[in-house]
Amino acid sequence: MTKIMVGYKKGIFYNPNNTLKRGIYILTIKEKDGENDKSSNLDRENIYRINVGVYKKTFINLFEKVILFQFAP
C-alpha cells in the first residue's frame, strides 16, 4: 500500500508491483474542491469528504439498516 499526499487530497492506494495503470484507491480524504469536483462544496471550514473503497456486499452489511430506515414508507 502506498500513501499519497497531493495538495488538498490525501489517500492510500494499492498497486502491487505497479501492475495496475492507476492502482486501487482504498481511502481518500479531500479537504477542498478541485477543478473538476466542486459539487461537494468542500471549501468550507472543517468540512472534508472521505471515500472508502469496499465491496458492495460489505457496504450492504454495514449500512443496510440505515438504508432501509431512510427509505421506509
ROSE-749213 format. One line per field, with one value per residue (C-alpha): residue in three letters; residue number from 1; x, y, z. Coordinates in Angstrom, 3 decimals. Example, Ala and Ser with C-alpha at 12.3 -4.5 7.8 and 13.67 -1.06 7.14 Angstrom:
<dolos>
resn [ALA|SER] $
resi [1|2] $
x [12.300|13.670] $
y [-4.500|-1.060] $
z [7.800|7.140] $
</dolos>
This chain:
<dolos>
resn [MET|THR|LYS|ILE|MET|VAL|GLY|TYR|LYS|LYS|GLY|ILE|PHE|TYR|ASN|PRO|ASN|ASN|THR|LEU|LYS|ARG|GLY|ILE|TYR|ILE|LEU|THR|ILE|LYS|GLU|LYS|ASP|GLY|GLU|ASN|ASP|LYS|SER|SER|ASN|LEU|ASP|ARG|GLU|ASN|ILE|TYR|ARG|ILE|ASN|VAL|GLY|VAL|TYR|LYS|LYS|THR|PHE|ILE|ASN|LEU|PHE|GLU|LYS|VAL|ILE|LEU|PHE|GLN|PHE|ALA|PRO] $
resi [1|2|3|4|5|6|7|8|9|10|11|12|13|14|15|16|17|18|19|20|21|22|23|24|25|26|27|28|29|30|31|32|33|34|35|36|37|38|39|40|41|42|43|44|45|46|47|48|49|50|51|52|53|54|55|56|57|58|59|60|61|62|63|64|65|66|67|68|69|70|71|72|73] $
x [0.000|1.150|0.226|-0.285|-0.481|-1.167|-2.166|-5.692|-6.016|-4.653|-5.138|-3.995|-3.940|-2.850|-0.849|1.153|4.427|2.910|0.923|-2.186|-2.286|-3.738|-3.857|-6.873|-7.744|-8.729|-9.189|-9.159|-9.681|-10.369|-10.029|-11.251|-12.883|-10.773|-11.043|-13.208|-15.093|-16.934|-20.266|-19.185|-18.747|-15.664|-14.313|-15.856|-14.073|-13.751|-15.563|-13.989|-15.025|-13.867|-14.173|-13.647|-13.426|-15.388|-17.123|-20.867|-21.653|-19.574|-21.329|-24.753|-23.747|-22.541|-25.319|-28.394|-30.348|-29.570|-30.649|-33.871|-34.665|-34.189|-36.372|-39.067|-42.611] $
y [0.000|3.494|6.752|9.806|13.464|15.826|19.327|19.038|15.274|12.505|8.814|5.243|3.084|-0.428|-1.277|-4.500|-4.238|-1.310|-3.775|-1.579|1.634|3.751|1.397|0.849|3.629|2.241|5.548|9.185|12.360|15.635|18.917|21.316|21.329|20.618|21.940|19.012|18.477|21.393|19.713|18.640|22.284|21.419|24.967|25.483|25.438|21.980|20.188|17.093|14.222|10.713|7.925|4.336|1.544|-1.527|-4.338|-3.898|-6.814|-5.235|-1.884|-3.526|-5.492|-2.311|0.069|-1.975|-0.931|2.738|2.463|0.628|3.148|6.159|4.764|3.063|4.132] $
z [0.000|-0.788|0.939|-1.256|-0.351|-3.219|-2.176|-0.813|-1.387|0.816|0.365|0.437|-2.655|-3.570|-6.651|-6.305|-8.244|-10.205|-12.316|-12.488|-14.505|-11.670|-8.688|-6.489|-4.084|-0.700|1.112|0.021|2.016|0.241|2.090|-0.599|-4.008|-7.082|-10.629|-11.754|-8.499|-6.951|-6.156|-2.658|-1.635|0.421|0.504|3.939|7.272|8.886|6.021|4.454|2.202|2.960|0.394|1.458|-1.103|-0.020|-1.855|-2.459|-0.125|2.660|2.190|2.414|5.514|7.207|6.180|5.248|8.362|7.731|4.082|4.966|7.710|5.423|2.639|4.711|3.834] $
</dolos>
